[in-house]
Amino acid sequence: MLARLALFELAEAEDGATFMPMPSDPRARRVAEMVLAEPAGARELDDLARTAGASARTITRLFPVETDLTCP
């Protein structure tokens, strides 16, 4: 859910200067880069994860660890 929230927030962000730490894990970083390259895109997390070579579950676990972002 956290990854979906992050993807939603990136797509809805009006300020291009909004800071989000980039993951260092290559798979999570590829997902972040895909979203940043097409922020209005409506790709599903499963599709993004598969393209990055991981499962949606793995990406969902990696994002909080790699970015220090948590859900309230």
Secondary structure, DSSP 4 states (H G I P E B T S, - for coil): -HHHHHHHHHHH---TT---PPP-SHHHHHHHHHHHHSTT----HHHHHHHHTS-HHHHHHHHHHHH-----
